């Protein structure tokens, strides 16, 4: 019985070796991908080539104008973070040229215009008057909601602000507490309670 088991094991090993030896190994293929980094203005360019050599990376804007060109020598792969901060929103083409040819990937970039800082303060010696100020770069649409202490909506408005913004609000309904809730274009909400 032991001899029969050893013979079968040897047969399995031998047949596996023959199967692998008979296989034609596939040539390595070039890989190229663009991966956006969530929550940032960075795209990672991922490249894996067939062999080490010269690789050229070009980035073009939507009008076809070259905005970045970088050449690498003696590489067969890399991961390169590319920061799009400061560029205008739109479509971009990322081109990679190596020994196997040219590959192009398209990306769509939207600038991040987050509300930088929101502040609400009660105006002293004035009943139910509050100052809302928003420090902001660029143009931003915001939604403002003001609630009383029972969470009843007292006021709502949508505003498009350009740059920094400040406004005084006089609330007609007296309440023990107020909550100012500001939401930006990206759905980020900040609530300030008095």
N, C-alpha and C positions, 0 to 999 in steps of 0.2 A: 504494500500500500504506500509506504514511504517513497519507494522508488518511482511509483506511478505519479505521485504528487510532485516530486522533484522534476520529473520529465515534463509534466504539464507546465510547471513554472518556467522551466528553461525554454520551452516552446513559445510561451507568451512573450518572454523577454526577447527572444530571437526574432519573432514576427514583428514586434514593436520596433526593433532596431532596423529591420529591413524596410518597414513602412516609412520611417523617418528618413532613411538614407535615400529612398527612391523619390522623395519629394523634391521638386524644384523650388529653391528658396526664392520668394518674391523679392524684387528689388525694393529698396526703401523708397518711400514716396515723400514728396515735399508737403509739409503741412503749414498752413497759414490761417490764422484766426484773429479776430478783433473781439476783445472782451471788455465791455464797459464796467467800470468799478462803481458799484451802487453807491449813491449818495455823494458822488464827487464829479468833477469835470475831467476825469482821467479815463483814457481807454488804454488797455494793455494790448500791445501787438505781440502775438505769439508766433514764432517761426521755428520750424524744424526742417532742415534741408537734407538732401541725399548724401552730400559729401561736404567737407569743409571747403570754403571758398569765399569769394567776394559776393556780398549781398548789398543791394542798394534799396533804401526805403525813401519813398516820395509821398508827400501829402499835398493834395490839391483841394482848393475850395470849390464851391458850386459853379464858379465861372471858369474853372479849369486853370486857375493861376496856381503855380507852385508856391506853397507857403513853408515847406520844410523838406530838406533833402539831407540824408545821412547815409554814409557808406561804411560798411563793416567788412573787414578782411580776415580770412582764416577762421571763419565761424561756420558751424553746422547747425546752430540753433541759438535762440535768445528769447527772452521776454523783456519787452521794452515798454515802460509806462510813458504815455504821451499825454501831456496836460493841455487841454483845450481852453483853459481859463484865459479870458481876454479876447477870444475869437468871437465873431458874430454867430448867432444861431443860423443853422442851415445844414445842408448836406455836404459831406466831404468824401473824397476818394483817397484810400490808402493803397499805394502801389508798392509791390515788392518785386525786385528783379534779381534773379540768381541764375546759375548755370542752366537750370531747367526751363527758364523762361520768365514771363511776366505774369503776376497775379494781382488782381485788383479787388478790394473789398470796399463797400460803401458804408458810411456811418452817418447818422443823423444826430446832430448836436444841438441841444437847447441850453442856453445860458441859464445859470442858477441866479435868480434874483430874490434872495431871501430877505425878509424883513430883518434888518440888523438888530434893532432894539426898539422895544415898545415900553412906554412909560405912561402911567396915569397918576395924577396927583390931585388931591382935593385943594381947591383954592381957598385960602384962609379968609376968614371973615365974610364969606359968601355962602349962603345956604344952598346946598345941592348943586354947586358948580364944580366941574372937574375939567382938568386939562389933559387931553390925550396927545402924546407926541410919539412920532414914529421916525426913527433914523433909517434911511433907505437910500440905496444906490439905484439909479435907473428909474424905470416906470414899473409900478406894481399896482395890481387891483387888490383891494382889501374889502372884507365884509366886517362891519362892526355891529355887535349886538350888545345891548345893555339890559341886565336883568335886575329885579329887586330881590329882597331877602327871601321872598316866597318863590323865587325862580320864575316870576312872571316877566315876559318880554316887554320892556318899556320902550325900546327904540331899536331900530335896525336900519342900516344903510350900506350901500355899496359905493366905494369911492375908488377912483383911479388917482394915485398919487405919483408925482414926479419929484424924485429927490426927497428931502426931509419934509415932514408934515406935522402940523400942530393945529389943534382946534379945541375951543372951549365948549363944553356941553352943560346946559342948565336943565336939570331934571325936575319936571313939575311934580311928580309924585314923590312924597317923602317916604323914605324907607330906612330901616335900621342899617342895612347893608346893600351894596351895589356890586355887581360883577360886570366888568367890561371884558368882552370876548372879541379878539381880533383874529381873523383867518386870512391867510395870504393865498396867492395863486396856486401854490403846491398843496394846499389843504392843511398847512401847518397852523395850529391854533394856539394862541396864548390867552389865558384868562387871568385877570387881575381883580382881586376882591377887596372891597373896602367895607 
